[in-house]
């Protein structure tokens, strides 16, 4: 009796289905179920309680502080993250590998240690003469420290792959450095730059450990939303804490979705132009 060999396309489809199923299951366990749990807790006392929690004076003040500082830090990191990525890719200098390694340090460093570092550097006994404790600037410096790598690491690999011949051709036609950067390089970097900005902003609005000591949680001044969530939990208001968390998650999701949509469109325009 002749054995029937399985069709290759059927084997591939089965393999794909298995991989997709495993990925969806893991995503559900690690991400979707916790999100569903916090949404359920936020809605546990009804819509009215949710609305009161997210529109209280303290909550609105924490949102204002969080979003204002996070937006400013993101813009700052986009500029300097792009500059650092450019230097690491295009320039050669002593200690380049050391600098490249240091960029990842905020990923590995516990955020509470980052807060200790900031307090030692910018606290009451600052060795550089800057006292930023309990100020918005102190919170901004701490957030800039922990979010900078997102932009650098998003842009760096794309910058490595950019075809230098196009830049050289533009230069041979008389284009100056600014024109080459804005017309040739920046459009290619825009998708990764927007992606890095979205990740940096999302991390900034949810950051807690790095701002605990340097910020001091001064209401309306340095108290970010994550610190207000901690206060609510300490006061046994878990529904309110969950409600604030849902708002932050929603803002993060919307910002990431918009920036990645814009990045995708920029990438498509770049492909068509190429």
N, C-alpha and C positions, 0 to 999 in steps of 0.2 A: 504494500500500500504506500503510495507516494505521500510524503509529508508536505503539508501546506505551509510554505514560508510566509511569515507575516509581511504585509505590505509596509515598505519603508516609510511612507507618509503617515500610515496609521501609528507606527512606532513613535515617530516624531511628535504626532499629536498627543499621544498618551504621555510621552515624556514632558511635553510642554504643560499639559493639564496637571501633571503631578507637581511640577515646579511652581506653577501658579497657585495651586491649592496650598502648598506648603508656605509660600510667601504670604498669602492672604490669611492663613491661620496664625502665623507668627505676628503679622501686623495687627490682627484682631486682639490677640492676647496682650501684646506689649503696648499698643496705642489705643485701639478703638474701645476696648473694654474699660480701661481707666477713664477715658473721656466720657463714655456713657455713664460711668458711675458718678463722676463729678457733676455731670448735667442732671442726673437723677437727684442728687443731693441738693443742687441749687434750686430745683423745682419742687423740692419736698414740702415747702410751706406755702406753695402757691405763687402765682404771678405777682400779686401785690407785695409780698415779702421780698421777692427778688428785686422788684423795682425800687422799693424803699432802700434796699441794701446798696444798690449801684448808684443811687441818686442822692445819698446822704452827703452832707457837706464834707465829711472826712474822705469819703470815697472819691468825690469829684476833685477834691484838692490833690489826692494821691494820683489820680489819672492825669491831672494837669502837669504835675511835677514829672511823672514818669514819661509821658509822651513828649513833653517839651525837651527834656534833657536827652531822651533816647533819639529824637529826631536830629538834634544838634550834633550829638556824638556820631550818628550815622553819616551825616554829611561830612564831618571832619575826617572820619575813617575812610570814606570813599576817596577823598582827595589824597590823604597821606598814605592810605593803603595802596592806591595806584602808584604813587611816587615810589614807595618802598619796593613794590613788585617790579617796577621798571628798573630800579637800580640793581636789584638782585639778578635780573635777567640780562640787562644790556650793558652793565658796567662791571669791570674787574677791579678789585681793590683788596688789600690785605685784610684778612678776617672775614671774608665774604661768607664762608661756610658757617662760621660762628654766628654771624647775624642771621643767616637763614635758619639756623637751629633755634635761636632765641625767639624768633617769630612764633614758634609753636609752644613756647613756655606757658602762656596763659591757658592753653588747652590742658596741660598736665598739672598745673599748679592748683591746689584747692582754693576755691574762691575766698574762703575766710583768711587764708594766708595772704592773698592779694590785698584784702582789707587791712591786715596788719602791716603790710609793706607800705601801703598808702598812708596809714596813720603815722608810721615811723618817719616817712619822708615829708609829709605835709601836715603833721599834727602840731600840738603846742610847742614841741621841742624840735621843730624842723631844722635839719642841718643846712637846708638851702634857703631858709628865711621866708618860706611860704606857709602860712597857716590857713589851710583849707578845710579843716574839720568843721562839721556842721554847716557847710556851705554847699550851694548847688554846684559850684566849680569842683569841689571835692568829689561829689557824686559823679560828675561828668568825667573826671580823670579816671576814676575807678572803672566806669563803664567803657571808656575808650580802651583801657588796658585789656579788658577781657574780650572785647569784640573786634579788635584790630585784625587778628589772624583770619577771620572769616573773609574779609575783603582781599587780603593779600593772597591767600591760598586759592581763592576763586579766580583771580585775575592771572596769577603767575603761570599756570600751565597753558593758558590761551595765548599769553604773550610769547611764550616759547615757540608756539606753533605758527605764529604770524609770518607770512612770507616777506622776507626783507627785500626781495627784488622789486616789489611794488613800491616800497618806500624809496628805493634807489632810483626807480624810473621817475617817480614824482619829483625827486630832487634834481634829476637831470633835465627836467622840463622847467626848472626855475622855481619850484615851490619851496618856501622856507620851512623851517622846522615846525612852526606853529600850524601851518596849513597841512603839512604832512600828518601831524598828530591828529588834528581834528577831522580831516577828510579821509585819511587812510587807516590810521591805527585805531582811533576811538570807536568807530562803527563796529569794528571786529571785536572790541573788548566790551561793548555795551551789554550784551546778554550776561556775561559772567560778572560784570560790575554790578548790574542790577540784582543778580542772584546773591552776590556777596553782601550787598547793602540790605537786602531783605532778611538774610540770616543774622546780620549784625543787629538790625533793629529789633527783630524778634527776641534775640538773646538779651538785648538791653532792657526791654520792657518786662522781662521775667526774672532779671537778675536780683539776687538777694545777698549772698555771702560777701561779695566784694564791697558793698556799700554799707554794711552793718555798722562798722566802727567809724569810718570816715564821714558817713552821712549823719548818723546820730538820730535819724527818724524824727526830725523836727517837723511837726504838722504844718502843711502848706508851704514848706520850704525845701526840706530834704527827704521827707517821708515818701518813698515810692510805693507803688501798689502792693508789691510783694511784702513789704514791711507792714502795711495795713492789714494784709491777709493774716500775717502772724499775730497781730494784735487781736483780730477777730477770733482766731482759734484760741488764743489765751483766755479770751472772755467767753469761751464756749459757744460762740456764734458760728457754727460750722456751715450753716446755710448761707450766711452772709459771706463767709470766706469763699465758699464754692461759687457764689454769684459773681464776686469780683474776679475770680479765676476764669470763669466763663467769658467775661467781657475781655480780659486780656488775651485769652485764646482766640476769641473772635477777631479782635483787632490784628493779632499776629497772622491769622489765616488769611484775612482780607488783604493785608499788605503783601504777604508772600505771593498770593494768587495774582494780584495786580502787577507786581514787579516781574514775576515770571512770565506772565502773559505779554507784557511789554518787551521783555527780553526775547521771547520766542518770535514775536513779530519783527524785532530788530534783526534777529538771526536770519529770518526768511528774506528780509529786504537785502541783507548782505549777500545771501546766496544768489538772489536774482540779479543783483548788481554785478556779482562776480561772473 
